[in-house]
Amino acid sequence: MNNFDQKDMQENTINQESSPNDIEINDVENDQKKDKNIDDNAENPALTSEGLEKINNELSAKINNLEQKNSELNDKFLRSLAEIENIRRRSKEEIEKSSKFAITNFANDLVVVVENFFLASANAPAPEEIDNLPFKTFVEAMLMTQKELIKSLEKNHLFRIFPLNQQFDHNLHEAISQVVSDEDEGKIINVIQAGYRIGERLIRPALVVVAKKAE
């Protein structure tokens, strides 16, 4: 028999020879350890009902705080999206306006030329009344040029305002005088100078004479 087998036999003999008193002592010690663990748990405030309630309240407060921050961030995000959309819309409108009114300065100079055509045609005889062939050809060419010029202007949203026999509109017309007339009051009876607009934007009002009733 080797030394290990002898040692195991000795330990078994000692365990078998343990008295009932020894067993009772061991049971008492185990009970004391259990009681101590219970006391330790009772002394730990985190495991009491008050401690658990405090932890729960702290967690609830943190959750509420996070929810509030999330709501604030979401609100800022939505506001940022709205602002970006407004900037995009305004930029688009500005580009459209710039494109539409880019020829304003040029148009202001050009309308003087156009009005000279109208002034010349108004004072020239009708082509069918002209016997002189070169002069007749000249008048016809002038009228044709005037017509094509007006078509080109309207194609680029530049419109002539000649409101004869129309009601006065302060948005488009400028009255330089009022004359007693049998016509309806406010009716335009003479156009001194034609007006012009680009799209809906007035660049020059029509100068007019307006009818009024006798007092």
C-alpha positions as CSV (number, residue, x, y, z in Angstrom):
1,M,0.0,0.0,0.0
2,N,1.4,3.3,-1.0
3,N,1.5,6.5,1.1
4,F,-1.5,8.1,-0.6
5,D,-3.8,5.2,0.2
6,Q,-2.7,5.3,3.8
7,K,-3.4,9.1,4.1
8,D,-7.0,8.6,2.6
9,M,-7.7,5.8,5.1
10,Q,-6.6,8.0,8.0
11,E,-8.8,10.9,6.9
12,N,-11.8,8.5,6.6
13,T,-11.1,7.1,10.0
14,I,-11.0,10.7,11.5
15,N,-14.3,11.6,9.8
16,Q,-16.0,8.4,11.0
17,E,-14.7,9.1,14.5
18,S,-16.2,12.7,14.6
19,S,-18.6,13.0,17.5
20,P,-22.2,14.2,17.4
21,N,-21.0,17.3,19.3
22,D,-18.7,18.2,16.5
23,I,-21.6,17.9,14.0
24,E,-23.8,20.2,16.2
25,I,-21.0,22.8,16.4
26,N,-20.8,22.8,12.6
27,D,-24.5,23.2,12.2
28,V,-24.5,26.2,14.6
29,E,-21.7,27.8,12.8
30,N,-23.5,27.4,9.5
31,D,-26.7,29.0,11.0
32,Q,-24.6,31.9,12.3
33,K,-23.2,32.5,8.9
34,K,-26.7,32.5,7.3
35,D,-27.9,35.0,10.0
36,K,-24.9,37.2,9.3
37,N,-25.6,37.2,5.6
38,I,-29.2,38.2,6.3
39,D,-28.0,41.0,8.6
40,D,-25.5,42.2,6.0
41,N,-28.3,42.3,3.4
42,A,-30.5,44.2,5.8
43,E,-27.7,46.7,6.4
44,N,-27.2,47.3,2.6
45,P,-29.4,50.3,1.8
46,A,-29.4,49.4,-1.9
47,L,-31.4,46.3,-1.2
48,T,-34.0,47.8,1.0
49,S,-37.4,49.0,-0.3
50,E,-36.4,52.6,0.3
51,G,-33.1,52.0,-1.6
52,L,-34.8,50.3,-4.5
53,E,-37.4,53.1,-4.7
54,K,-34.6,55.7,-4.7
55,I,-32.8,53.9,-7.5
56,N,-36.1,53.6,-9.5
57,N,-36.7,57.4,-9.0
58,E,-33.2,58.2,-10.2
59,L,-33.6,56.0,-13.3
60,S,-36.9,57.6,-14.0
61,A,-35.4,61.0,-13.7
62,K,-32.6,60.1,-16.1
63,I,-35.1,58.6,-18.6
64,N,-37.2,61.7,-18.5
65,N,-34.2,63.9,-19.0
66,L,-33.1,61.9,-22.0
67,E,-36.6,62.0,-23.4
68,Q,-36.6,65.8,-23.0
69,K,-33.2,66.1,-24.7
70,N,-34.4,63.8,-27.5
71,S,-37.5,66.0,-28.0
72,E,-35.4,69.1,-28.1
73,L,-33.0,67.6,-30.6
74,N,-35.9,66.4,-32.8
75,D,-37.4,69.9,-32.7
76,K,-34.1,71.5,-33.7
77,F,-33.8,69.0,-36.5
78,L,-37.2,69.7,-37.8
79,R,-36.6,73.5,-37.6
80,S,-33.3,73.1,-39.5
81,L,-35.1,71.1,-42.2
82,A,-37.8,73.8,-42.5
83,E,-35.1,76.5,-42.7
84,I,-33.2,74.6,-45.4
85,E,-36.4,74.3,-47.4
86,N,-37.1,78.0,-47.0
87,I,-33.6,78.9,-48.2
88,R,-34.0,76.5,-51.1
89,R,-37.3,78.1,-52.1
90,R,-36.1,81.7,-51.7
91,S,-33.0,80.9,-53.7
92,K,-35.1,79.4,-56.5
93,E,-37.3,82.5,-56.5
94,E,-34.3,84.8,-56.6
95,I,-32.9,82.9,-59.5
96,E,-36.2,83.1,-61.4
97,K,-36.5,86.8,-60.6
98,S,-32.9,87.5,-61.6
99,S,-33.5,85.6,-64.9
100,K,-36.8,87.3,-65.6
101,F,-35.6,90.8,-64.8
102,A,-32.0,90.6,-66.0
103,I,-32.9,92.7,-69.1
104,T,-34.5,95.5,-67.1
105,N,-31.8,98.1,-67.8
106,F,-31.6,97.0,-71.4
107,A,-35.4,97.1,-71.7
108,N,-35.6,100.6,-70.3
109,D,-33.3,101.8,-73.1
110,L,-34.9,99.6,-75.7
111,V,-38.5,100.9,-75.1
112,V,-37.3,104.4,-76.2
113,V,-36.4,103.0,-79.6
114,V,-39.7,101.0,-79.8
115,E,-41.7,104.2,-79.0
116,N,-39.8,106.0,-81.8
117,F,-41.1,103.4,-84.2
118,F,-44.6,103.9,-83.0
119,L,-44.2,107.7,-83.2
120,A,-42.9,107.4,-86.8
121,S,-45.7,105.0,-87.8
122,A,-48.4,107.1,-86.2
123,N,-47.3,110.1,-88.3
124,A,-46.6,108.2,-91.6
125,P,-49.4,107.7,-94.1
126,A,-50.8,104.3,-94.6
127,P,-48.9,102.3,-97.3
128,E,-52.0,102.0,-99.5
129,E,-52.2,105.8,-99.6
130,I,-48.6,106.3,-100.9
131,D,-48.0,106.6,-104.6
132,N,-44.2,106.9,-104.3
133,L,-42.9,103.3,-104.5
134,P,-39.6,103.8,-102.6
135,F,-41.3,105.7,-99.8
136,K,-44.1,103.1,-99.7
137,T,-41.5,100.4,-99.4
138,F,-39.8,102.3,-96.6
139,V,-43.0,102.7,-94.6
140,E,-43.9,99.0,-95.1
141,A,-40.5,98.0,-93.9
142,M,-40.7,100.2,-90.9
143,L,-44.1,98.8,-89.9
144,M,-42.9,95.3,-90.4
145,T,-39.8,96.0,-88.2
146,Q,-42.0,97.5,-85.5
147,K,-44.3,94.4,-85.6
148,E,-41.4,92.0,-85.3
149,L,-39.8,94.0,-82.6
150,I,-42.9,93.9,-80.5
151,K,-43.2,90.1,-81.0
152,S,-39.5,89.7,-79.9
153,L,-40.2,91.8,-76.8
154,E,-43.3,89.8,-75.8
155,K,-41.4,86.6,-76.3
156,N,-39.0,87.8,-73.6
157,H,-42.0,88.8,-71.4
158,L,-41.6,92.5,-72.1
159,F,-45.1,94.0,-72.8
160,R,-46.2,97.4,-74.0
161,I,-49.0,99.1,-72.0
162,F,-51.3,101.3,-74.2
163,P,-54.5,101.6,-72.2
164,L,-56.6,103.9,-74.4
165,N,-60.4,103.6,-73.5
166,Q,-59.6,101.4,-70.5
167,Q,-60.3,102.2,-66.9
168,F,-57.5,103.8,-64.9
169,D,-55.4,101.4,-62.9
170,H,-52.9,103.0,-60.5
171,N,-50.8,99.9,-60.6
172,L,-50.1,100.4,-64.3
173,H,-51.0,104.0,-65.2
174,E,-50.0,107.5,-64.1
175,A,-52.6,110.2,-64.6
176,I,-51.0,113.5,-65.6
177,S,-54.4,115.3,-65.8
178,Q,-58.1,114.9,-65.6
179,V,-60.4,116.3,-68.2
180,V,-64.2,116.8,-68.0
181,S,-65.7,114.4,-70.5
182,D,-68.9,112.6,-71.4
183,E,-67.0,109.4,-71.0
184,D,-67.3,107.3,-67.8
185,E,-65.3,108.8,-64.9
186,G,-61.9,107.2,-64.6
187,K,-61.8,106.1,-68.2
188,I,-58.5,106.9,-70.1
189,I,-59.3,109.2,-73.0
190,N,-55.7,109.9,-74.1
191,V,-52.3,108.1,-73.8
192,I,-49.4,110.5,-73.7
193,Q,-46.7,107.8,-73.3
194,A,-47.0,104.1,-73.4
195,G,-45.9,102.1,-70.4
196,Y,-44.0,98.8,-70.2
197,R,-43.8,95.8,-67.9
198,I,-41.6,92.7,-67.6
199,G,-43.8,89.9,-66.5
200,E,-45.8,91.4,-63.7
201,R,-43.1,94.0,-62.8
202,L,-43.8,97.5,-64.0
203,I,-40.7,99.2,-65.4
204,R,-42.5,102.3,-66.8
205,P,-46.1,103.4,-66.1
206,A,-48.3,104.7,-69.0
207,L,-48.8,108.4,-68.8
208,V,-52.5,109.1,-69.4
209,V,-55.3,111.6,-69.4
210,V,-58.4,110.5,-67.4
211,A,-62.0,111.5,-67.8
212,K,-64.0,113.1,-65.0
213,K,-67.5,114.3,-64.6
214,A,-68.3,118.0,-64.5
215,E,-68.8,119.3,-61.0
